[in-house]
Amino acid sequence: MKKYRQDNVQPWTNDPGIAARYAPIHGMVTKLLTKTDPHGYARLLEDFRGRYKPEGVEVRLVEFMADLSWRTSGCFALETEILRQGMAVCAHPQDTPDQSLAPAYIRDFEGADLLDKLSRYERRLSSELSRCIRVLELRAKNRKYAEARMADTLARHKPCTSVIQ
């Protein structure tokens, strides 16, 4: 059996600039996490459970939907922070906030392109959330039809009045 050797571990990348390029993201995420309501996710999950009333496998689907929704709301906050920091860097003293917004977009587009990456991530989350909602609605519809068929079947048969029938 081979011994594990630390020097055999391959680095993720040989580019030392990657850490520097993504350092602003880590700072923004850390700042976002400090502002996050610790009980907000639990309330969101309970809201989803109350709205969809999941049964069986649907419970995990509802939890996944809450995760997706929570991440999406984080994307909005992260986008705001990216633009705020860009506006702080690009702003001239005489500029209004509206005038410093365009240079912030241009700076991001020519640099790390964080807004585009975040937008793609947000679209993927939104697509997954829509898919989950469609699956839950379809399962609820099928459950309703199954209950209606069962009620119809029971209504057509005479009730059993004795043990020996």
ABEGO torsion letter per residue (X at the ends): XBBBBAAABBBABABAAAAAAAAAAAAAAAAAAAABBAAAAAAAAAAAAAAAGBBEAAAAAAAAAAAAAAAAAAAAAAAAAAAAAAAAAABBAABBAAAAAAAAAAAAAABAGAAAAAAAAAAAAAAAAAAAAAAAAAAAAAAAAAAAAAAAAAAABBBBABAAX
